[in-house]
Amino acid sequence: MDGLSRAHSSLGGRIQPDRVHGSLYTDPDLFEWEMENIWHRVWVYVGHESEVAKPNDFIVKTIGRQPVIMTRDRDGKVHLLLNRCTHRGNQVCSADKGNSRSFTCPYHSWTFANDGRLMGYAFADGYEGKDKSQLGLGRVPRVATHKGFVFGSFAEEGPTLEEHLGGAIETIDRLVRTSPEGEVEITAGFLKHRTKANWKFVLENECDGYHPAFVHQSIFNVAESGIGSLYGAESTAVTRDYGNGHTEVDLRPEFRRIGQPLGWFGTNPARLPDYVSKMRAAYGEEKANEIMIDGTPHVMIFPNLFIAEIQIFVIQPIAVDEVVQHSTALQFKGAPDLNRRMRQQTMGSVGPAGLLLADDTEMYERNQRGIAVRRPEWVFLGRGTHRERRDADGFRIGHSTDEVPSRGIWRHYQGLMEAAP
């Protein structure tokens, strides 16, 4: 039995309703199996249409560890191409992003259009009778978008993107309506944070409402922020499991209790008058106020897209004990005053000298070191099981500090891994 088969056959006993075995974060064979049965099977967030806004724009992304070129061809269609020449396997695109109608392999000068077609090769007489249409760049078999967010799946068949997103699709809709023009833009540039930890520690932490009051206490105090209280014992906020691995910390109950437009952003309408006037013009005063009270979501779209109120994070697994987080400020179309402050706050929280992500990274790496200790073998995820319940839409919810999200992630994880052929 090879390593992947061993990882698969022994998985079941390592996941229990309220705990998981520590080896799930350290087993290299299991990590390889995850690449095949999760990252190369489900819908994975790749990028945003605004990153390739103009015809012939391209940007290099990844699906798991697979390098992908996201392009927009001259007709405006978005493609996800594999960054590998079909001749001898060389990378055809070495730039991170740009604008080009074609890519030429530096090894033997094969040239491909930005829709993946092979356009030609050097010394063509050596290829007489060959069918160029069969030698184009590899491509991600399925590509779909929702509100500008581009997802890809290596599975030839399977659930649609809408089926994959399920109830969590509403959180993306909630995000874009925060723009007076109903669109977000990913144009501020990404910061890359490499962490010596398993990707699932990051996945779980994004909607873990138990840690902020302790891990992030310093930044909350320095910023004189009231965010810590949103995760306190008296908070009315909830954690939610949407199924399919998607999870949320829903802070709207607290924001609605406070009832202050833009309170979610730590400000008020007087400080962003241009944004507020545009929102009221777009939605009407009552609806605009509702949107500006609710704010943006705090949701983890399985397996790699975290929408964190003012920014997004994209998880890229590297190895069983290494992950890169790509982070950028959200930008709302038609809201320059709000966008400027979002960029500033993003730099202060997750920039090179930022405090927020530094706190989390320290915890991820301490987790990875600690999980190597032999006893106890299990990670306990039972907080709030006695008060877990269903909301009006049938989704599991709990207190803002309860581990409803982690339990939901592991249920979905187990289903995916055990469904392997």
N, C-alpha and C positions, 0 to 999 in steps of 0.2 A: 504494500500500500504506500503510495507516494505521500509527500508532505501535505498537499492540498486535500487529498482524500482523508488523511488522518484528521486534519482540521475540521473537515466537514462532518465526518462520522462522530466526532466527539463533542460537537457543539451543544447539542440539546441539554445536557446536564449542567452546562456552564451558565445557563440563564434561568433564573427562577423569578417568580412574580415580584419579589421585593429585594432581589440582590442579583449580582452578576459576579462571575469568577474573575479574579485579577488577571489571569492569563489572557483574557480577551483583549487586553491593552498591550501585551508584550509578546504574543506568539507570532513569529515572522511568517510561518506557514499560513496562519489565519489571515494575516494582512494580505498576502498574495491572493487568497481566496476572495477576500473582500473586493479587491480590484476587479476580479472577473465577475463576481456575482452581484455586486452593488454598483460600482462605478462604471462598469461596462454593460450594465443592464437597465438601470432606471434612468429617468430623465434627470439630467444634471444641468445646473445653470452654467452658461458659458460666458455671456456678456450681454451688453445692452445695445440696442440698435443705434443709439446716439453715439456710440463709440466708433461706428462706421457710418457717419452721417451723410457723406457725399459719395456719389458713384466712384468706384475704384478704390475707396478706402479699405484698409485692412488693419487687423490687430491680432497679435499672437496670444492665444489663450491655452488652457489645458482642460481636459476631462480626465480626472484622476492624474495619472502620470503621462497621459498621451498628449503630445503637443498638437494644437489645432490652430489653423488660420481662419479667423472669422473675416469674411470679405463681403463687400457689396459690389455686385457687378455693374456694368454700365446701364443696365435696365432697372437697377434698384433692388434686385433680389439679394437676400442675405444667404451666404453659403458657409458651411463648416467643413473645411478641407484638412486632411491630414498632412502634416509638414514632413513629408517623406517622398523623395523622387522615386518614381516607379521603375527607374532603370537600376540603380545600384544602392538605393536607400539613403542617399545624402539628404540633409535638410535643404529644402529649396528656398526657405525664407529665413534670413538671419536677423532682419530688423524687427524690433518690437512692434512697430506700427508704421503706417505710411499711406501713400496713395500710389497705386500702380495697376496697370491693366494686365500685368503678367508677372510671373516669377521664373527666373532662370536658374537652374541648378549649376552651382559653380564647378562641379566635378567634370561633367561631360557636356554641359551647355544644352540640356534638354529644357525647353521653355513651355510653360503651362499658363493658360489664361486664368484670370482670377475667379472663374467659375469651375476650375479644375480640369478643363479640356487640355489635352496635349496639343500644342500648336506646331511644334517642330523640334528637330534635333540636328546637331551638327553632322556634316558629312552624310546627308540623307540617303545617298546611294547605297549605303550599307544596310538600309532598312526597306528595300524595295519589297512590296507585297505585304508589308506589315499593316495591321489595322490600328491606326492611331486612336480610334475611338475606344479601344480596349486598354489603353495605356495612360489614361488620365490619372490625376491625383486621387488617392483614396479620399473618401468623404464619410462624414458621420451619416449613417443611414436615415435617421429621422431628425428633423429640425422643426421646432415650433416656437411660437412667441406668444406672450401675453402681456399687453400694455407696454410693449417695447422690450421686455425681458426675454432673452433668447436662450432656449434650452435645447440640448442635444441628447440623443440616445443611440448607443451602439447596437441596441436590440432591433432587429429587422421588424419585429412585431411586438405588440404589447399594448398596455393601456395608453390612451391618448394623454396629452399633457394636461388637459382639463380633468381627466379622471385621476391622474397622479396628484395634482394639486388639491383636488377635493375641496373641503371647506376652507382650506388656507388660501384659496384663490381670492377670497374676499379681502384678505389682508393686503394683497397687492393693489386691489381696487381702492381700498382705503388709503393706501399710500399716494396713489397718483391724484386723487381728488384734493389733496393738500396743495396742489398747484392750481393757480387761477386758470391755467390753460389745460389742465388735466393730463399733464405729462411730466415725468421726471427725466433728467439728463445726467449721464455719467460722464462728466467732462472735467472734473477737478484733478484727475491724475491719481494713481494708486500708490500707496505705501505698502511695502512688503515686510512682513514680520515673520522671521523664521524661529520656530520653537522646537526644542528637543522634547517632544511629547507625542503621544498617539493622537490621531485626528479625532477620535471619539471623545476624548476629554474636552476638546474644544467644542465639538458638536453638542455635548450635554450642557456645558457651561453657559452657552449663549442664552438659554431660557431657564437657567437656574436662579430662582429668586431668593434663595436662601443665603447666598454669599455676599450680595452687594453691601449690606449694612456693616459688614466686617472688613471685607477685602478692600472696599473702596471708601472706607470711612475718611481717609486722609483727604482725598480729592473733594468729597462732599463738604468737608469742613472748610477747606481752603476756598472753595467756590461759594460757600454759604448757600449751598443748594438744599432744597427740600426733597431731593430724590430719595435719600435714604429712608425717609418715612413711608415711601410708597411700598417698601418691602418690610415694614415693621409688623409687629404682632397685631396692631389694630387696623391694618390696611384692608380696604375692601377690594383691592385688585385680586385677580385670579390668574392661576396658571391653567393652560389648556392643552389637551392632546387632540389634534385634528385627525389623527390617523395617518397612515402612510409615512410616519416618521416626522411629520410637521408639528411644531410645538410653538407655544406663545406664552408670554407674560402679558396679559391684557390689563393695562393700567387705566383704561377708560373709566371704570367705576370710581376711582379716586379723582380723576380729572373732572368728571361730571359732578362729583360731590363738591369740589372746590368751585366749579362753574366759571373759571376765568379763561376767556379766549387767549390762546397762546401761552397759557400757564404750563402746558406740556414742554414748552421750549424755554421756560424760565424767564419769560418777558411778558409784555402786555401790548395791546393795540396801539398805544400812544408812541411806542418806540419803533413800530414798523407800519407807519401810516399808509405807505404806498401799497404794500402787500395787502393790508386789510381792505383798502378801498377796491383793489382789483378782485379780491375774493368775494366781496359783497356784490360787486358788479356782475361777476360770473355766476354766482349761486343764489343771490338774494340774501338779505341780511340774516334771516332766521337760519337758513341752511348753512351759510358761511360761518356763523357763530358756532353752530353745532360741530362743524368740521374742525374749527380752530380750537374748540374745547377738547375734542377727542384726541387730536394730534395724530401722529404717525404710529405705525405698529412696531412692536418688538417681537419679531417672529423669526423662527428658524425653519427655512424651507429645506427639507431633507434632499440630498445629503450635504449641500455645501453653500447655500445662500442665506446669510443672516442679514435681515433688515433691522437695523438698530436705531430707530427713531431718526437720527440726523445723518446716518452713514450706512453703508453696506460693507459687509465682510464676505469674502469668498474663500472657502477652505480648500486648500490643495494638499492632499496627502503625498508625502515624499517617501517615507519608510515607516516601519512599525513604530519607531520612536522619533519621528520628525514630521513636522507639518509647517506649511507656510500659510499665513493669513494675508490676503490682499484686501486693503481697506481704502475707502474713498468717501468723501463727503457727498451726500445726496445734493442734487441741484434741481430746483423746481422751475420749470419753464415759466417765464413771465414774472419771476420774483427775485430780482437782483439784490434787493436789500436783505431779504431773508437768506439768500444764497451766500452772501458775503459773511454773514454771521455764522452760517453752518460751516463754512470752510475754516473760520477762526476757531470754532469750538472743536471741530474735528482735529485740528492740529494740536490743540491743548489737551485733548483726551487720548488720541492714539498716534500723534505725531512722534518724531524721534525723541523729543523731550516730554512727551505726554505722560500723564500719570495713570490714566485708566487702564490701558492695555498692558502697561508695565506691571501693574498689580496682577492682572489675569495671567500674564505669561509666567510670572513667578510661581503662581499656583499650579499651572499646567506642568511645569518642569518639576516642581516638588511632588506632584502626583505621580509622575512617571518614575521618579527615583523611589518614592515610597512604595509604589505598587510592586516593586521588585523584592520587597521584604516578604519572606515566606509565610508569616503568620500575622494577622488572620488572612485566609486565602480569599475571602469574599469582600465585595464592596456592597454596603447596605444602602438600599434606595427606598426604604419603607416610610419615609416621612409623609404623613398625611393620608395614609391608606384608609384610616377610620373615617375620614371626612371627604374622601373623593366622591364625586357625584356627577350627574349629567346636567348639562345646561339645556336651554330650550331647544337647541338644535341637535341634541343627542351626543354632544362631545363631552369627554371626561374633563372635569375641572376640579381645582382645589384652591386652597389659600395661595397667596402670592409666594409663599416660602415653601410650598409643598413640592414633592418630587414627582408630580404627575408627568411633566415632560420627559424626564429620564426613563420612567417606566414605559411611556409610550414609544420612545425611540427604540428601546430594547425589544419590545414586542414586535415592532415592524422589522427590525434587524433580524430577529430570529426567523420570522416568516420568509424573508428574502433568502437568507442563507440556507435554510432547510428545504427551500424549493428547488435547489440546484439539481440538475439532471444527474 
